[in-house]
């Protein structure tokens, strides 16, 4: 069974470690997608992340870094990850 709170905490731990964010907000939007068959049991999250690691990177490069940092979670615990990634 999917545990969105536990997944949100895993996301937070990874992002804090990888990006040392100045700002980090994780909005669990999974409850909006209850019964969404294609979700495969994973959650829907919106992340607002502000980090010096994004300085000089294009918006798509910032998002790629975040997706890569999630690793295998993107195959299981996370069905959708929307994000706003900002440089400092």
C-alpha positions in Angstrom: 0.0 0.0 0.0 1.2 3.5 -0.9 2.2 5.8 2.0 2.3 9.3 0.6 3.7 10.8 3.9 6.6 8.4 3.9 7.3 9.1 0.2 7.2 12.9 0.9 9.8 12.4 3.7 12.0 10.4 1.4 11.8 13.1 -1.3 12.6 15.8 1.4 15.7 13.8 2.6 17.0 13.4 -0.9 16.5 17.0 -1.9 18.0 18.4 1.3 21.1 16.2 0.8 21.6 16.8 -2.9 20.6 20.5 -3.1 21.1 22.1 0.3 18.0 24.2 -0.5 17.4 27.7 0.6 13.7 27.0 0.1 12.0 23.6 -0.1 8.2 23.0 -0.2 6.7 19.6 -1.0 3.0 19.5 -1.7 1.5 16.1 -1.7 -1.2 16.2 -4.3 -1.9 12.4 -4.3 -5.4 12.8 -2.8 -6.4 14.6 -6.0 -5.7 11.4 -8.0 -7.3 8.7 -5.9 -8.5 6.0 -8.3 -6.3 7.2 -11.1 -5.5 3.8 -12.6 -2.4 4.8 -14.5 -0.8 6.1 -11.3 0.4 2.5 -10.6 0.2 3.1 -6.9 2.7 6.0 -6.9 2.0 9.5 -5.6 1.7 12.9 -7.2 3.9 15.7 -5.7 4.7 19.3 -6.5 8.1 20.5 -5.3 9.2 24.1 -5.0 13.0 24.1 -4.7 15.5 27.0 -4.5 19.2 26.1 -4.5 22.5 27.5 -5.5 23.1 24.3 -7.4 20.7 25.6 -10.0 22.7 28.8 -10.6 23.6 29.1 -14.3 21.4 26.1 -15.4 18.5 26.3 -17.7 15.1 25.4 -16.3 15.1 22.0 -18.0 18.6 21.2 -16.7 17.4 22.0 -13.2 14.4 19.7 -13.5 16.6 16.9 -14.9 18.9 17.1 -11.9 15.9 16.7 -9.6 14.4 13.8 -11.5 17.9 12.1 -11.6 18.2 12.6 -7.8 15.0 10.7 -7.2 16.5 7.6 -8.9 14.3 4.4 -8.6 11.6 6.3 -6.7 10.4 7.5 -10.0 9.6 3.9 -11.0 7.7 3.1 -7.9 6.7 5.6 -5.2 6.4 8.7 -7.5 4.0 8.7 -10.4 4.1 12.4 -11.1 6.6 15.0 -9.9 5.9 18.6 -10.9 8.4 21.2 -9.8 9.4 24.8 -9.7 13.3 24.9 -9.5 14.9 28.3 -8.9 18.4 29.5 -8.6 19.5 31.6 -5.6 
